[in-house]
Each structure stands twice: as structure tokens, then as C-alpha cells.
Amino acid sequence: MDFIYVFKKHWNLAVGEKFKVCTYVILHIISVVVITAQPITFAMVINTLQNSNEGTLKSVTYWLFAYVACFYIFEMCHRAARGIELGVAYRNKKRFVLNTYLFLQSMPLSWHSKHHSGNVISRVNKASDALLAFGQSIYNYVTAIIQFVMAAIVLWLISR
């Protein structure tokens, strides 16, 4: 549940950048699916070599090309997504800090006399650092979810 709460905060802070959030999540999904499919393509190369027949060379070439293509597709999608992800995370941190300090400035003077400013600044900085760390680690969450789903699908297909 904490993931959903923090992702909502991340989403709400991405003013004007929601398209970028969707883009990097989709790119992460593609990269994880492709890199998870890489062992399957290598297994197909070995399977084709073991079942050698007339079209073995063509089939092995196809699966080796698919194996290498998985690596390049992963690299392109992953690097592009990480670049977008890091930029959005940093700008979200900046927006959070500015919005929070604007809110704190609007508080009455009596509130400020009751709350130590150093303590408030420390809390705002810790919260903004946590938001930045979350924004930079969305790839890890996407990876865990997609790999779990793909493993469940493979196990389901094997058990049929």
C-alpha cells in the first residue's frame, strides 16, 4: 500500500510530465520483458542444435539474432527510461520542496514560534530525499512485478 501512496504523490507532483511517467514505465516494462525473454531465446538455440535437421542453420541464426536483439532492445529501452525517470524524479523533488516551503511561509507566525524551524527543514529535506529515491527506483518495482507475472505465465504454460 505504501507503494501506491508514494506513487500517487509522485504522479501528482509530475505536473506537465505525466506523459513522461507513462513513457518511462512502458519503456521499463518493455525492457524487463525483453531481458526476461533472453534466456528463452538461448534455450531455443540449444534446442534447435539438439534437434538438428535440414533447416538447423537458418533456425539457429534466427534464434541467435533474437538473442542479440533482446540485449539491444533492453539497452535502448532501459537507458532511455532511466534518463527520463531520473529527470522526472529530480523535478518532482524540486516541486515538492518549493510547494512545501510556500505552504510553510503561509503559516501564521504563532505556528512558527511553536515549531522549531530546523526540525521542520530537516523533515522536509528527509521527505524530499525519500521522494527522490522512490522516483529513481521505480525500475526496481516494475522489474519485480513483471518478472513475477512472467514466471507465473511460464509455470502455467509448463503445467498445461
KOLBATOR-419416 format. One record per residue (C-alpha): residue number from 0; residue in three letters; chain; x, y, z. Coordinates in nm, 3 decimals, decimal comma. Example, Ala and Ser with C-alpha at 12.3 -4.5 7.8 and 13.67 -1.06 7.14 Angstrom:
<recs>
<rec seq="0" type="ALA" mol="A" X="1,230" Y="-0,450" Z="0,780"/>
<rec seq="1" type="SER" mol="A" X="1,367" Y="-0,106" Z="0,714"/>
</recs>
This chain:
<recs>
<rec seq="0" type="MET" mol="A" X="0,000" Y="0,000" Z="0,000"/>
<rec seq="1" type="ASP" mol="A" X="0,286" Y="0,237" Z="0,068"/>
<rec seq="2" type="PHE" mol="A" X="0,399" Y="0,192" Z="-0,291"/>
<rec seq="3" type="ILE" mol="A" X="0,059" Y="0,307" Z="-0,419"/>
<rec seq="4" type="TYR" mol="A" X="0,052" Y="0,605" Z="-0,181"/>
<rec seq="5" type="VAL" mol="A" X="0,400" Y="0,725" Z="-0,279"/>
<rec seq="6" type="PHE" mol="A" X="0,334" Y="0,662" Z="-0,648"/>
<rec seq="7" type="LYS" mol="A" X="0,021" Y="0,879" Z="-0,623"/>
<rec seq="8" type="LYS" mol="A" X="0,234" Y="1,156" Z="-0,469"/>
<rec seq="9" type="HIS" mol="A" X="0,491" Y="1,107" Z="-0,744"/>
<rec seq="10" type="TRP" mol="A" X="0,215" Y="1,119" Z="-1,007"/>
<rec seq="11" type="ASN" mol="A" X="0,052" Y="1,430" Z="-0,860"/>
<rec seq="12" type="LEU" mol="A" X="0,385" Y="1,613" Z="-0,842"/>
<rec seq="13" type="ALA" mol="A" X="0,459" Y="1,532" Z="-1,207"/>
<rec seq="14" type="VAL" mol="A" X="0,267" Y="1,837" Z="-1,324"/>
<rec seq="15" type="GLY" mol="A" X="0,304" Y="1,857" Z="-1,701"/>
<rec seq="16" type="GLU" mol="A" X="0,516" Y="1,541" Z="-1,702"/>
<rec seq="17" type="LYS" mol="A" X="0,256" Y="1,268" Z="-1,661"/>
<rec seq="18" type="PHE" mol="A" X="0,321" Y="1,163" Z="-2,022"/>
<rec seq="19" type="LYS" mol="A" X="0,687" Y="1,115" Z="-1,931"/>
<rec seq="20" type="VAL" mol="A" X="0,594" Y="0,899" Z="-1,632"/>
<rec seq="21" type="CYS" mol="A" X="0,376" Y="0,680" Z="-1,855"/>
<rec seq="22" type="THR" mol="A" X="0,652" Y="0,667" Z="-2,117"/>
<rec seq="23" type="TYR" mol="A" X="0,925" Y="0,553" Z="-1,882"/>
<rec seq="24" type="VAL" mol="A" X="0,701" Y="0,295" Z="-1,713"/>
<rec seq="25" type="ILE" mol="A" X="0,614" Y="0,149" Z="-2,056"/>
<rec seq="26" type="LEU" mol="A" X="0,981" Y="0,151" Z="-2,158"/>
<rec seq="27" type="HIS" mol="A" X="1,073" Y="-0,025" Z="-1,833"/>
<rec seq="28" type="ILE" mol="A" X="0,806" Y="-0,288" Z="-1,896"/>
<rec seq="29" type="ILE" mol="A" X="0,940" Y="-0,348" Z="-2,248"/>
<rec seq="30" type="SER" mol="A" X="1,300" Y="-0,371" Z="-2,125"/>
<rec seq="31" type="VAL" mol="A" X="1,215" Y="-0,617" Z="-1,847"/>
<rec seq="32" type="VAL" mol="A" X="1,004" Y="-0,837" Z="-2,076"/>
<rec seq="33" type="VAL" mol="A" X="1,281" Y="-0,844" Z="-2,337"/>
<rec seq="34" type="ILE" mol="A" X="1,563" Y="-0,921" Z="-2,093"/>
<rec seq="35" type="THR" mol="A" X="1,349" Y="-1,190" Z="-1,929"/>
<rec seq="36" type="ALA" mol="A" X="1,287" Y="-1,344" Z="-2,272"/>
<rec seq="37" type="GLN" mol="A" X="1,661" Y="-1,362" Z="-2,346"/>
<rec seq="38" type="PRO" mol="A" X="1,719" Y="-1,698" Z="-2,169"/>
<rec seq="39" type="ILE" mol="A" X="1,424" Y="-1,843" Z="-2,359"/>
<rec seq="40" type="THR" mol="A" X="1,581" Y="-1,745" Z="-2,692"/>
<rec seq="41" type="PHE" mol="A" X="1,911" Y="-1,902" Z="-2,589"/>
<rec seq="42" type="ALA" mol="A" X="1,726" Y="-2,217" Z="-2,486"/>
<rec seq="43" type="MET" mol="A" X="1,570" Y="-2,223" Z="-2,832"/>
<rec seq="44" type="VAL" mol="A" X="1,919" Y="-2,208" Z="-2,988"/>
<rec seq="45" type="ILE" mol="A" X="2,027" Y="-2,510" Z="-2,784"/>
<rec seq="46" type="ASN" mol="A" X="1,700" Y="-2,691" Z="-2,856"/>
<rec seq="47" type="THR" mol="A" X="1,742" Y="-2,629" Z="-3,230"/>
<rec seq="48" type="LEU" mol="A" X="2,100" Y="-2,760" Z="-3,222"/>
<rec seq="49" type="GLN" mol="A" X="1,990" Y="-3,074" Z="-3,039"/>
<rec seq="50" type="ASN" mol="A" X="1,711" Y="-3,142" Z="-3,290"/>
<rec seq="51" type="SER" mol="A" X="1,928" Y="-3,091" Z="-3,595"/>
<rec seq="52" type="ASN" mol="A" X="1,762" Y="-3,128" Z="-3,932"/>
<rec seq="53" type="GLU" mol="A" X="1,774" Y="-2,957" Z="-4,274"/>
<rec seq="54" type="GLY" mol="A" X="1,678" Y="-2,606" Z="-4,154"/>
<rec seq="55" type="THR" mol="A" X="1,901" Y="-2,604" Z="-3,848"/>
<rec seq="56" type="LEU" mol="A" X="2,138" Y="-2,329" Z="-3,964"/>
<rec seq="57" type="LYS" mol="A" X="1,853" Y="-2,097" Z="-4,057"/>
<rec seq="58" type="SER" mol="A" X="1,671" Y="-2,163" Z="-3,729"/>
<rec seq="59" type="VAL" mol="A" X="1,986" Y="-2,121" Z="-3,516"/>
<rec seq="60" type="THR" mol="A" X="2,065" Y="-1,794" Z="-3,697"/>
<rec seq="61" type="TYR" mol="A" X="1,712" Y="-1,672" Z="-3,630"/>
<rec seq="62" type="TRP" mol="A" X="1,727" Y="-1,751" Z="-3,258"/>
<rec seq="63" type="LEU" mol="A" X="2,079" Y="-1,608" Z="-3,219"/>
<rec seq="64" type="PHE" mol="A" X="1,961" Y="-1,289" Z="-3,388"/>
<rec seq="65" type="ALA" mol="A" X="1,664" Y="-1,281" Z="-3,146"/>
<rec seq="66" type="TYR" mol="A" X="1,905" Y="-1,333" Z="-2,854"/>
<rec seq="67" type="VAL" mol="A" X="2,125" Y="-1,041" Z="-2,958"/>
<rec seq="68" type="ALA" mol="A" X="1,820" Y="-0,826" Z="-3,042"/>
<rec seq="69" type="CYS" mol="A" X="1,690" Y="-0,881" Z="-2,688"/>
<rec seq="70" type="PHE" mol="A" X="2,010" Y="-0,731" Z="-2,550"/>
<rec seq="71" type="TYR" mol="A" X="1,998" Y="-0,424" Z="-2,778"/>
<rec seq="72" type="ILE" mol="A" X="1,627" Y="-0,362" Z="-2,723"/>
<rec seq="73" type="PHE" mol="A" X="1,682" Y="-0,387" Z="-2,347"/>
<rec seq="74" type="GLU" mol="A" X="1,969" Y="-0,140" Z="-2,360"/>
<rec seq="75" type="MET" mol="A" X="1,778" Y="0,114" Z="-2,571"/>
<rec seq="76" type="CYS" mol="A" X="1,458" Y="0,099" Z="-2,367"/>
<rec seq="77" type="HIS" mol="A" X="1,629" Y="0,078" Z="-2,029"/>
<rec seq="78" type="ARG" mol="A" X="1,869" Y="0,367" Z="-2,084"/>
<rec seq="79" type="ALA" mol="A" X="1,602" Y="0,592" Z="-2,232"/>
<rec seq="80" type="ALA" mol="A" X="1,362" Y="0,512" Z="-1,948"/>
<rec seq="81" type="ARG" mol="A" X="1,625" Y="0,570" Z="-1,679"/>
<rec seq="82" type="GLY" mol="A" X="1,716" Y="0,906" Z="-1,828"/>
<rec seq="83" type="ILE" mol="A" X="1,353" Y="1,018" Z="-1,828"/>
<rec seq="84" type="GLU" mol="A" X="1,293" Y="0,864" Z="-1,484"/>
<rec seq="85" type="LEU" mol="A" X="1,585" Y="1,044" Z="-1,318"/>
<rec seq="86" type="GLY" mol="A" X="1,487" Y="1,380" Z="-1,466"/>
<rec seq="87" type="VAL" mol="A" X="1,125" Y="1,350" Z="-1,356"/>
<rec seq="88" type="ALA" mol="A" X="1,229" Y="1,233" Z="-1,008"/>
<rec seq="89" type="TYR" mol="A" X="1,460" Y="1,532" Z="-0,961"/>
<rec seq="90" type="ARG" mol="A" X="1,198" Y="1,782" Z="-1,081"/>
<rec seq="91" type="ASN" mol="A" X="0,937" Y="1,620" Z="-0,856"/>
<rec seq="92" type="LYS" mol="A" X="1,169" Y="1,665" Z="-0,559"/>
<rec seq="93" type="LYS" mol="A" X="1,217" Y="2,026" Z="-0,652"/>
<rec seq="94" type="ARG" mol="A" X="0,840" Y="2,083" Z="-0,684"/>
<rec seq="95" type="PHE" mol="A" X="0,778" Y="1,912" Z="-0,350"/>
<rec seq="96" type="VAL" mol="A" X="1,030" Y="2,130" Z="-0,168"/>
<rec seq="97" type="LEU" mol="A" X="0,902" Y="2,452" Z="-0,329"/>
<rec seq="98" type="ASN" mol="A" X="0,537" Y="2,368" Z="-0,260"/>
<rec seq="99" type="THR" mol="A" X="0,611" Y="2,271" Z="0,100"/>
<rec seq="100" type="TYR" mol="A" X="0,812" Y="2,586" Z="0,170"/>
<rec seq="101" type="LEU" mol="A" X="0,540" Y="2,801" Z="0,012"/>
<rec seq="102" type="PHE" mol="A" X="0,289" Y="2,630" Z="0,241"/>
<rec seq="103" type="LEU" mol="A" X="0,513" Y="2,683" Z="0,544"/>
<rec seq="104" type="GLN" mol="A" X="0,555" Y="3,051" Z="0,458"/>
<rec seq="105" type="SER" mol="A" X="0,178" Y="3,093" Z="0,458"/>
<rec seq="106" type="MET" mol="A" X="0,150" Y="2,961" Z="0,815"/>
<rec seq="107" type="PRO" mol="A" X="0,090" Y="3,224" Z="1,086"/>
<rec seq="108" type="LEU" mol="A" X="0,377" Y="3,349" Z="1,297"/>
<rec seq="109" type="SER" mol="A" X="0,234" Y="3,178" Z="1,607"/>
<rec seq="110" type="TRP" mol="A" X="0,271" Y="2,840" Z="1,434"/>
<rec seq="111" type="HIS" mol="A" X="0,636" Y="2,914" Z="1,357"/>
<rec seq="112" type="SER" mol="A" X="0,706" Y="3,011" Z="1,718"/>
<rec seq="113" type="LYS" mol="A" X="0,568" Y="2,674" Z="1,835"/>
<rec seq="114" type="HIS" mol="A" X="0,766" Y="2,465" Z="1,584"/>
<rec seq="115" type="HIS" mol="A" X="1,142" Y="2,469" Z="1,559"/>
<rec seq="116" type="SER" mol="A" X="1,240" Y="2,577" Z="1,206"/>
<rec seq="117" type="GLY" mol="A" X="1,545" Y="2,349" Z="1,194"/>
<rec seq="118" type="ASN" mol="A" X="1,330" Y="2,047" Z="1,276"/>
<rec seq="119" type="VAL" mol="A" X="1,077" Y="2,140" Z="1,006"/>
<rec seq="120" type="ILE" mol="A" X="1,351" Y="2,195" Z="0,746"/>
<rec seq="121" type="SER" mol="A" X="1,505" Y="1,859" Z="0,836"/>
<rec seq="122" type="ARG" mol="A" X="1,171" Y="1,682" Z="0,793"/>
<rec seq="123" type="VAL" mol="A" X="1,106" Y="1,849" Z="0,457"/>
<rec seq="124" type="ASN" mol="A" X="1,453" Y="1,752" Z="0,334"/>
<rec seq="125" type="LYS" mol="A" X="1,413" Y="1,390" Z="0,450"/>
<rec seq="126" type="ALA" mol="A" X="1,073" Y="1,366" Z="0,280"/>
<rec seq="127" type="SER" mol="A" X="1,209" Y="1,515" Z="-0,043"/>
<rec seq="128" type="ASP" mol="A" X="1,507" Y="1,278" Z="-0,039"/>
<rec seq="129" type="ALA" mol="A" X="1,271" Y="0,983" Z="0,011"/>
<rec seq="130" type="LEU" mol="A" X="1,056" Y="1,102" Z="-0,279"/>
<rec seq="131" type="LEU" mol="A" X="1,365" Y="1,135" Z="-0,499"/>
<rec seq="132" type="ALA" mol="A" X="1,485" Y="0,787" Z="-0,402"/>
<rec seq="133" type="PHE" mol="A" X="1,144" Y="0,642" Z="-0,483"/>
<rec seq="134" type="GLY" mol="A" X="1,129" Y="0,824" Z="-0,815"/>
<rec seq="135" type="GLN" mol="A" X="1,471" Y="0,690" Z="-0,909"/>
<rec seq="136" type="SER" mol="A" X="1,388" Y="0,332" Z="-0,815"/>
<rec seq="137" type="ILE" mol="A" X="1,060" Y="0,275" Z="-0,997"/>
<rec seq="138" type="TYR" mol="A" X="1,252" Y="0,043" Z="-1,231"/>
<rec seq="139" type="ASN" mol="A" X="1,306" Y="-0,198" Z="-0,940"/>
<rec seq="140" type="TYR" mol="A" X="0,933" Y="-0,214" Z="-0,868"/>
<rec seq="141" type="VAL" mol="A" X="0,845" Y="-0,264" Z="-1,235"/>
<rec seq="142" type="THR" mol="A" X="1,110" Y="-0,538" Z="-1,260"/>
<rec seq="143" type="ALA" mol="A" X="0,975" Y="-0,725" Z="-0,959"/>
<rec seq="144" type="ILE" mol="A" X="0,615" Y="-0,711" Z="-1,081"/>
<rec seq="145" type="ILE" mol="A" X="0,690" Y="-0,807" Z="-1,443"/>
<rec seq="146" type="GLN" mol="A" X="0,927" Y="-1,090" Z="-1,352"/>
<rec seq="147" type="PHE" mol="A" X="0,670" Y="-1,232" Z="-1,110"/>
<rec seq="148" type="VAL" mol="A" X="0,397" Y="-1,219" Z="-1,375"/>
<rec seq="149" type="MET" mol="A" X="0,621" Y="-1,370" Z="-1,644"/>
<rec seq="150" type="ALA" mol="A" X="0,731" Y="-1,651" Z="-1,410"/>
<rec seq="151" type="ALA" mol="A" X="0,368" Y="-1,728" Z="-1,329"/>
<rec seq="152" type="ILE" mol="A" X="0,283" Y="-1,736" Z="-1,700"/>
<rec seq="153" type="VAL" mol="A" X="0,575" Y="-1,969" Z="-1,779"/>
<rec seq="154" type="LEU" mol="A" X="0,480" Y="-2,202" Z="-1,493"/>
<rec seq="155" type="TRP" mol="A" X="0,120" Y="-2,201" Z="-1,610"/>
<rec seq="156" type="LEU" mol="A" X="0,227" Y="-2,285" Z="-1,966"/>
<rec seq="157" type="ILE" mol="A" X="0,453" Y="-2,566" Z="-1,849"/>
<rec seq="158" type="SER" mol="A" X="0,184" Y="-2,719" Z="-1,627"/>
<rec seq="159" type="ARG" mol="A" X="-0,074" Y="-2,734" Z="-1,908"/>
</recs>
